[in-house]
Amino acid sequence: MDFIWGLVQILGVHTIIGLSAYVILLTGQVTMAQAGFCAIGAYIAGMLTVLAEWHIIPGMLAGGLVAGALACVVGFPALRVKGLMFTVATLAFGEFVRLFWFNFDYQISRGGFQIGPLGGEGFRQIRFFPENGWTTLDVAIFVWVWVVLIMLALWWMDRSRIGSVLRAVGEDELAAQSVGINLTAVKVTAFTIGGFIAGLGGSIYAHYTTHIEHLNFGVLLATFAIAYPILGGLRSVVGTLLAVLFIQGVLVEGLRFLGDLRNILFGAFIVLAMNLRPAGFIDARVSRALGRLFRTERERA
């Protein structure tokens, strides 16, 4: 059962990372910086719980806030460019963050052992869960509580004026600007929210793996982050969850027995899915059908 609950933890963390990119994609910006924000949240939260002996929840929030603050600072210069140049700029930022942690060394002595991040060797001894008696089931529940909270917050945002503004900017910047929307403020806000959520995801990732290193936060993770909402569709946060279940649950874990052949099939499945469902799993038609279904159920009730 530990394997099953471990897989549930992985699905939850990747859902959070995908949701962090979902917010930014609503504004029409394709970002590759989410892996960098995850790394920031992971290392900050890890240092707070290990070196400062904080509880995991304030440590997570601190990691998310630091990642969100850096996203806000980086967002202003990065969002001066558009399209492919923005993607390249965020990719460069993600690699800068990864290399920063590769060269970061800060350890203290405790109980005769050196603890803390050690450059290329990574950050070990992040043992808040096992030291406090948490089982894999407890950790899985903890992860999915955060997933549900974030999904509910984004679901509410989608149906509020904030969501309408984000989508307006993503669909037509010129039209949005003509009605008085400040494009820079909207994009930086989305970038900041996305950074904060990615920081939370990285914080959880660091604690359930107990050991992190710079290679965990490379281009592959950044690619997964944007693949989930694009494949799932930007009509609803549920699409991101479905995409994570499909990619991580079916393609990555379900086809593990195929070995290296899985890498070939992985790309083929993604191309096939994007051709059959170019607007994602939950497109406008599916969204309308679900809306009619729920309205009918409410009327019957």
Backbone torsions as a table, in degrees:
resi	resn	phi	psi	omega
1	MET	NA	-27.0	-179.9
2	ASP	-59.8	-35.6	178.3
3	PHE	-63.9	-43.2	-179.2
4	ILE	-62.1	-47.2	-179.1
5	TRP	-68.1	-32.1	174.9
6	GLY	-63.7	-40.9	176.6
7	LEU	-64.3	-39.2	177.2
8	VAL	-61.3	-38.7	177.0
9	GLN	-63.2	-44.8	179.7
10	ILE	-60.8	-45.2	179.6
11	LEU	-60.8	-40.1	-179.9
12	GLY	-65.5	-46.1	-179.0
13	VAL	-64.2	-42.6	179.6
14	HIS	-67.5	-30.4	174.9
15	THR	-64.1	-43.0	177.9
16	ILE	-61.6	-43.6	179.9
17	ILE	-63.8	-41.2	177.4
18	GLY	-64.0	-39.1	178.5
19	LEU	-65.8	-30.7	178.2
20	SER	-64.6	-36.2	177.5
21	ALA	-79.0	-27.9	179.9
22	TYR	-56.0	-44.7	-177.8
23	VAL	-60.2	-43.4	-176.4
24	ILE	-72.9	-37.9	179.6
25	LEU	-64.2	-26.2	177.1
26	LEU	-59.3	-30.2	180.0
27	THR	-87.8	4.5	178.4
28	GLY	85.3	10.9	-179.1
29	GLN	-103.2	128.3	177.3
30	VAL	-97.3	110.4	-173.9
31	THR	-105.9	143.6	174.0
32	MET	-117.2	19.7	-175.5
33	ALA	-95.6	-4.0	-172.3
34	GLN	-64.6	-32.7	177.5
35	ALA	-63.6	-37.8	177.6
36	GLY	-64.4	-42.3	178.1
37	PHE	-66.7	-35.6	175.3
38	CYS	-61.5	-42.4	-179.9
39	ALA	-62.6	-42.0	179.5
40	ILE	-61.4	-48.7	179.1
41	GLY	-61.9	-39.5	-178.1
42	ALA	-65.0	-48.3	-177.2
43	TYR	-70.8	-41.4	-180.0
44	ILE	-63.7	-48.9	-179.6
45	ALA	-63.9	-39.6	179.2
46	GLY	-62.8	-43.3	179.3
47	MET	-66.2	-34.8	-179.5
48	LEU	-70.5	-40.1	-179.2
49	THR	-79.0	-30.6	-177.5
50	VAL	-89.4	-51.8	-174.8
51	LEU	-83.3	-40.5	-178.8
52	ALA	-96.3	-6.5	177.9
53	GLU	59.7	39.7	173.8
54	TRP	-75.4	161.2	168.3
55	HIS	-72.5	155.3	-173.8
56	ILE	-65.5	-34.3	-175.5
57	ILE	-66.9	-52.1	174.4
58	PRO	-62.9	-31.8	176.5
59	GLY	-63.9	-43.0	177.1
60	MET	-62.2	-47.3	-178.7
61	LEU	-62.1	-38.8	177.9
62	ALA	-65.1	-42.7	177.5
63	GLY	-61.7	-42.0	177.6
64	GLY	-65.5	-40.0	-180.0
65	LEU	-66.8	-39.7	177.8
66	VAL	-64.7	-44.0	178.3
67	ALA	-63.0	-41.8	178.5
68	GLY	-65.2	-39.7	178.7
69	ALA	-63.9	-43.4	177.8
70	LEU	-66.3	-35.4	176.7
71	ALA	-62.3	-40.0	178.0
72	CYS	-63.8	-44.2	-179.4
73	VAL	-66.0	-44.6	-178.5
74	VAL	-72.2	-28.4	-175.4
75	GLY	-61.5	-37.1	-177.1
76	PHE	-61.7	-52.1	177.7
77	PRO	-72.3	-36.1	-176.8
78	ALA	-65.3	-37.6	-176.0
79	LEU	-81.0	3.7	172.8
80	ARG	-74.6	-17.2	176.2
81	VAL	-109.2	162.6	-175.1
82	LYS	-130.3	166.6	172.3
83	GLY	59.7	-131.9	-176.2
84	LEU	-61.6	-36.7	-179.3
85	MET	-64.7	-36.2	176.5
86	PHE	-65.4	-42.5	178.5
87	THR	-60.9	-43.7	179.4
88	VAL	-65.1	-40.5	-179.7
89	ALA	-63.2	-42.3	179.7
90	THR	-71.5	-32.1	175.4
91	LEU	-63.9	-42.4	178.0
92	ALA	-63.2	-38.2	177.9
93	PHE	-64.1	-44.5	179.2
94	GLY	-59.8	-40.8	178.8
95	GLU	-69.7	-35.4	176.4
96	PHE	-61.3	-44.2	179.7
97	VAL	-63.7	-43.4	-179.6
98	ARG	-60.9	-44.7	-179.8
99	LEU	-70.4	-28.7	175.8
100	PHE	-61.9	-47.6	179.6
101	TRP	-69.5	-27.4	175.7
102	PHE	-62.9	-30.6	-178.9
103	ASN	-103.3	2.1	-176.0
104	PHE	-87.2	129.1	-177.6
105	ASP	-136.3	112.6	177.0
106	TYR	-148.3	105.9	-178.3
107	GLN	-129.1	151.9	174.7
108	ILE	-127.8	160.3	179.5
109	SER	-95.0	130.1	177.8
110	ARG	-147.6	122.3	179.5
111	GLY	63.4	28.9	-179.8
112	GLY	83.4	4.3	179.9
113	PHE	-121.5	150.5	173.8
114	GLN	-91.6	123.9	-178.8
115	ILE	-125.4	148.7	-179.0
116	GLY	127.5	170.9	179.6
117	PRO	-65.5	137.7	-178.0
118	LEU	-130.2	68.5	173.5
119	GLY	50.0	-128.0	-176.9
120	GLY	-66.7	-18.6	177.9
121	GLU	-79.4	-9.4	175.6
122	GLY	88.0	-168.1	-176.4
123	PHE	-121.5	108.6	-179.6
124	ARG	-101.3	-176.3	175.1
125	GLN	61.8	27.7	174.8
126	ILE	-87.0	83.6	-166.7
127	ARG	-120.0	38.9	179.7
128	PHE	-61.1	-46.3	-176.9
129	PHE	-64.2	-55.3	-179.5
130	PRO	-65.2	-35.0	-179.3
131	GLU	-68.2	-23.3	179.1
132	ASN	-103.5	12.8	172.9
133	GLY	77.2	21.4	179.2
134	TRP	-76.8	133.9	173.6
135	THR	-87.2	169.9	177.9
136	THR	-62.5	-32.5	176.0
137	LEU	-66.5	-43.0	178.6
138	ASP	-59.7	-43.2	-179.4
139	VAL	-66.3	-41.0	179.1
140	ALA	-61.3	-43.3	178.1
141	ILE	-63.3	-43.1	179.1
142	PHE	-58.9	-45.5	-179.9
143	VAL	-61.2	-45.5	-174.4
144	TRP	-76.8	-21.1	170.2
145	VAL	-62.0	-43.5	177.6
146	TRP	-66.8	-38.3	177.5
147	VAL	-60.2	-47.1	-178.6
148	VAL	-64.0	-42.9	180.0
149	LEU	-61.3	-44.2	-179.2
150	ILE	-67.9	-41.5	178.9
151	MET	-63.5	-41.4	178.4
152	LEU	-64.4	-41.1	178.9
153	ALA	-63.3	-43.0	179.9
154	LEU	-72.1	-34.3	176.0
155	TRP	-62.3	-43.4	177.0
156	TRP	-64.4	-42.4	179.9
157	MET	-61.1	-40.5	-180.0
158	ASP	-58.9	-32.3	-175.8
159	ARG	-99.7	9.1	176.9
160	SER	-106.7	-179.9	178.6
161	ARG	-63.0	-30.6	179.8
162	ILE	-61.2	-46.8	179.5
163	GLY	-63.0	-39.5	178.9
164	SER	-62.5	-40.1	179.5
165	VAL	-66.8	-43.7	179.5
166	LEU	-60.5	-45.3	-179.3
167	ARG	-68.1	-35.3	178.1
168	ALA	-62.2	-42.3	178.4
169	VAL	-65.4	-40.7	-179.3
170	GLY	-68.4	-32.4	-177.0
171	GLU	-83.5	-38.3	-178.4
172	ASP	-159.6	98.9	-177.0
173	GLU	-63.8	-39.6	-177.1
174	LEU	-64.4	-44.6	179.2
175	ALA	-65.2	-40.2	179.1
176	ALA	-63.5	-41.2	179.9
177	GLN	-67.8	-32.3	-178.5
178	SER	-68.3	-20.9	178.8
179	VAL	-100.5	14.2	172.3
180	GLY	94.9	11.8	178.9
181	ILE	-80.8	129.9	177.7
182	ASN	-81.7	104.3	-174.3
183	LEU	-60.6	-44.4	-177.6
184	THR	-62.6	-44.5	-179.1
185	ALA	-62.5	-42.1	-178.7
186	VAL	-66.2	-45.8	-178.0
187	LYS	-67.2	-41.1	179.1
188	VAL	-66.1	-38.0	177.4
189	THR	-61.8	-46.4	178.5
190	ALA	-62.4	-40.7	179.8
191	PHE	-64.1	-39.1	179.4
192	THR	-67.6	-44.9	177.9
193	ILE	-61.3	-43.8	178.5
194	GLY	-61.7	-40.1	177.4
195	GLY	-64.3	-41.4	179.1
196	PHE	-62.1	-46.3	-179.6
197	ILE	-65.3	-41.3	177.9
198	ALA	-63.1	-37.4	176.9
199	GLY	-62.5	-39.3	176.1
200	LEU	-63.3	-43.5	178.7
201	GLY	-61.3	-43.5	177.7
202	GLY	-64.2	-36.7	178.6
203	SER	-62.1	-44.7	178.5
204	ILE	-66.4	-41.8	-179.6
205	TYR	-57.6	-44.5	-178.6
206	ALA	-60.5	-35.6	-173.9
207	HIS	-85.1	-28.5	178.2
208	TYR	-85.9	-20.7	175.3
209	THR	-87.5	-24.6	-179.4
210	THR	68.5	-8.1	178.7
211	HIS	-148.4	123.5	179.0
212	ILE	-124.8	155.7	174.1
213	GLU	-149.6	168.3	-172.3
214	HIS	-61.5	-29.1	-178.0
215	LEU	-67.5	-19.2	178.2
216	ASN	-68.5	-17.2	-171.0
217	PHE	-121.0	48.4	-178.1
218	GLY	-95.4	-161.8	-176.0
219	VAL	-64.8	-33.5	-178.8
220	LEU	-59.9	-45.1	178.9
221	LEU	-64.6	-39.9	178.0
222	ALA	-63.2	-36.8	178.3
223	THR	-67.9	-43.2	176.1
224	PHE	-58.4	-41.4	-175.5
225	ALA	-57.7	-42.8	-179.5
226	ILE	-86.1	-21.7	179.8
227	ALA	-68.4	-36.6	-176.8
228	TYR	-61.4	-55.6	-179.4
229	PRO	-68.9	-31.7	178.8
230	ILE	-67.5	-45.4	179.5
231	LEU	-69.6	-37.4	-179.1
232	GLY	-76.9	-23.6	-178.2
233	GLY	98.9	147.5	-176.5
234	LEU	-97.9	14.9	177.9
235	ARG	-79.8	-25.2	-175.5
236	SER	-157.8	151.2	176.8
237	VAL	-66.8	-22.0	-179.9
238	VAL	-63.6	-32.9	179.1
239	GLY	-59.8	-39.1	177.8
240	THR	-62.5	-42.5	178.2
241	LEU	-61.2	-44.7	179.6
242	LEU	-62.6	-39.6	179.4
243	ALA	-65.2	-39.0	177.3
244	VAL	-63.6	-44.1	178.7
245	LEU	-61.5	-38.2	-179.4
246	PHE	-71.0	-48.9	-175.8
247	ILE	-73.7	-54.4	-176.0
248	GLN	-78.7	-40.0	-176.4
249	GLY	-77.3	-41.8	-176.0
250	VAL	-94.2	-56.0	-173.2
251	LEU	-73.8	-46.3	-175.3
252	VAL	-79.5	-51.8	-176.2
253	GLU	-89.1	-41.3	-177.0
254	GLY	-65.7	-30.0	-179.0
255	LEU	-103.3	18.7	-178.3
256	ARG	-59.3	-30.1	-177.8
257	PHE	-66.8	-15.0	-179.8
258	LEU	-82.3	-9.8	178.2
259	GLY	66.1	-134.2	-176.7
260	ASP	-67.1	-24.6	178.1
261	LEU	-61.1	-24.2	179.5
262	ARG	-60.2	-34.9	-179.3
263	ASN	-63.0	-37.7	178.3
264	ILE	-69.0	-46.1	-179.5
265	LEU	-66.3	-30.8	179.2
266	PHE	-58.4	-52.9	178.9
267	GLY	-61.7	-40.2	-179.4
268	ALA	-63.9	-42.3	179.4
269	PHE	-64.3	-40.8	-179.7
270	ILE	-64.7	-44.9	178.8
271	VAL	-62.0	-42.9	179.6
272	LEU	-62.9	-45.4	-179.2
273	ALA	-62.9	-40.8	-178.6
274	MET	-70.8	-26.4	176.4
275	ASN	-78.9	-37.7	179.7
276	LEU	-77.6	-33.8	-179.8
277	ARG	-129.0	71.9	-175.2
278	PRO	-61.8	-25.0	178.6
279	ALA	-96.3	9.4	178.9
280	GLY	98.2	171.7	-179.8
281	PHE	-59.7	-41.6	179.3
282	ILE	-110.3	93.6	178.3
283	ASP	-96.5	-169.6	-176.5
284	ALA	-62.1	-39.4	-178.6
285	ARG	-65.9	-46.3	178.4
286	VAL	-63.5	-40.0	179.8
287	SER	-62.1	-42.5	178.2
288	ARG	-65.7	-40.0	-179.9
289	ALA	-63.8	-42.5	177.8
290	LEU	-65.1	-38.3	178.0
291	GLY	-61.8	-43.5	178.2
292	ARG	-64.6	-38.9	-179.8
293	LEU	-62.4	-47.2	-179.0
294	PHE	-67.2	-35.8	178.1
295	ARG	-64.7	-41.0	179.2
296	THR	-63.2	-42.1	179.1
297	GLU	-64.0	-38.9	178.3
298	ARG	-66.9	-38.7	-179.9
299	GLU	-65.5	-40.0	177.7
300	ARG	-64.5	-38.7	179.7
301	ALA	-65.4	NA	NA
